[in-house]
Amino acid sequence: MAKTKVEANLDQPDEQLDRAIEELRGVLQEEEKRPDAVFRAAGTNSNVIMSIPVDVQIILGSTEMPVSELMALQKGSTVALNRRIGEPVDVVVNGRKIARGEITVLESDPSRFGIRLTEIIAATKTA
């Protein structure tokens, strides 16, 4: 059975992720120039790219510890991370670091926080 155009595109997740990163980079550059252009589509394939679900994680930090320390953790324990207050956090999409940013409180809802992107990581081609 022949694959549809969408199914064929879904067979190449790294290529799609690279295209999505480039699309995000273009949107961010456009936002800096014209804030009203944030959500405009950039091309005919953008609808396919924009509908791809991705797993986005914000990495505050990490640590290493022996299993004995891990097993000793309990409610109220504090785990020190490898980052200091004010250092940028990593934005990871589908396991690939794509950006860095700073934690910020949302103006529209001060009980929540978000990430303000400060740097977009250049996409690297894998062989």
C-alpha positions in Angstrom: 0.0 0.0 0.0 1.4 3.4 -1.0 2.2 5.9 1.8 0.6 9.2 2.0 2.8 12.4 2.0 2.3 12.8 5.8 3.2 9.1 6.5 6.3 9.4 4.4 7.3 12.5 6.3 6.8 10.8 9.6 9.3 8.2 8.7 12.1 10.7 9.1 11.8 12.2 12.6 15.3 13.6 12.7 14.8 15.5 9.5 11.4 16.8 10.7 12.9 17.8 14.0 15.6 19.7 12.2 13.0 21.4 10.0 10.9 22.2 13.1 13.9 23.7 14.9 14.7 25.9 11.8 11.0 26.9 11.7 11.2 27.9 15.4 14.4 29.8 14.8 12.7 31.7 12.0 9.7 32.5 14.1 11.9 33.8 16.9 13.9 36.0 14.5 10.6 37.3 13.0 9.3 38.0 16.5 12.3 40.2 17.3 11.6 42.2 14.2 7.7 42.2 14.3 5.9 40.9 17.3 2.7 40.6 15.3 4.2 38.0 13.0 4.8 35.3 15.7 2.2 32.8 14.5 2.3 33.3 10.7 3.1 30.2 8.6 6.4 30.4 6.7 5.7 27.9 3.9 3.4 25.3 2.4 5.0 22.4 4.4 4.6 24.3 7.7 1.1 22.8 8.4 2.6 19.3 8.4 5.5 20.4 10.6 3.4 22.4 13.0 1.1 19.4 13.7 4.0 17.1 14.8 3.7 16.4 18.5 7.0 16.8 20.4 8.1 16.1 23.9 9.5 19.4 25.4 11.5 19.3 28.7 13.0 22.1 30.6 16.1 20.8 32.4 16.9 22.7 35.6 19.9 20.6 36.4 21.1 17.2 37.4 23.3 15.4 40.0 25.1 12.1 40.6 24.8 10.2 43.9 25.6 6.7 45.1 22.6 4.4 45.4 23.0 4.5 49.2 22.3 8.2 49.2 19.4 7.8 46.8 17.8 5.1 49.0 18.2 7.5 52.0 16.1 10.2 50.4 12.8 10.9 52.1 10.1 13.5 52.2 11.7 16.9 52.9 15.2 15.8 51.6 17.0 18.4 49.4 19.0 17.3 46.4 21.6 19.8 45.2 21.8 20.2 41.4 24.8 21.0 39.2 23.4 24.5 38.4 23.4 27.7 40.4 20.5 30.1 40.8 20.4 32.4 37.7 22.2 30.1 35.4 20.3 29.3 32.2 18.2 26.1 31.9 18.2 23.8 28.9 15.2 23.4 26.6 15.2 19.8 25.2 12.9 18.6 22.4 12.6 14.9 21.8 16.0 14.4 23.6 17.8 17.1 21.7 18.9 20.4 23.3 17.5 23.1 21.1 17.7 26.2 23.3 18.6 27.8 26.6 16.6 30.2 28.7 15.9 31.8 32.0 13.1 31.1 34.4 10.5 33.8 34.6 7.2 34.4 36.4 4.2 34.7 34.1 2.7 38.2 34.1 -0.7 36.8 33.4 -0.6 34.3 36.3 2.0 35.0 39.0 1.4 31.6 40.5 3.1 29.9 37.5 6.5 30.2 35.9 7.8 29.8 32.4 11.0 30.0 30.3 12.2 33.1 28.4 14.4 31.8 25.5 17.8 33.5 25.5 19.7 31.3 23.0 18.8 29.0 20.2 21.3 26.1 19.7 22.4 25.7 16.1 21.1 22.5 14.5 23.8 19.9 13.8 23.5 17.3 11.0 24.0 13.7 12.0 25.5 11.3 9.5 
